[in-house]
Amino acid sequence: MKRPGPLLTLLAGLLLAVFMLSLNATTGVRNASSSRPRTPGTAPPASATPGKSTSSPSPSPSPSASPSASPVPNADYAGRTDDDSSAVAVSLRDGRAIAYFCDGQDKEWWLKGDVRDDGTMRLTGKNGAGLDGTLRDGRRIRGTVEFGGRRYAFTADKAVKPSGLYRATATVRGAELDGGWIVLPGGRQVGILDRDGEPSAAPVIDPETGAVTVDGQKLTARPVTP
């Protein structure tokens, strides 16, 4: 049997080449149609950004207003120590405070300082005396007075005139007088009159007018405010 000649082999190769060219042409047309430019005005397909929601974010809630602290009132307070040995009065005005501690015999201290917005206060006086107090609902002050290594707890309720704190200063017969009075709710009075540095029980004042007579001389005790 004779083997195919060179001419037959060449013809088979040409037919294979024509087939391959035809196949490539068909594939190119198909790819071109799929990558055809988008017609102007046509919106591109939406695509979600990885990790983000495509829905509109809901508005953040507005922060709620923080409750404001109750304002410190302009008021007077008077009361007794827990052991009932002494009286304490405190007068508050515009964030300032002045206080008076008195046992009605020979111990007294004047103290002053600021009142914080939360109603707490640290008042100071001579010889290291101090008062720490807390205003509670504007109706009373609860605290302690400390001096000379001793501490007195007290409660002072809101005072209604004529209750409150009074003071009178004058010079009588060459003596320097300095008197302090605490008029408690119910009318009881506790006070000390200092004559040239010598303390003693103070005479009773008229709380309606502040009138008081000392060594035969009429004086006026006036309400004390910071």
Buried (B, 14 or more C-beta within 10 A) or exposed (E): EEEEEEEEEEEEEEEEEEEEEEEEEEEEEEEEEEEEEEEEEEEEEEEEEEEEEEEEEEEEEEEEEEEEEEEBBEBBBBBBBEEEEBBBBBBBBEBBBBBBBBBBEEBBBBBBBEBBEEBEBBBEBEEEBBBBBBBEEBEBBBBBBBBEEEEBEBBBBBBEEBBBBBBBEBEEEEBEBBBBBBBBBEEEBBBBBBBEEEBEBBBEBEBEEBEBEBEEEEBEBEBBBB
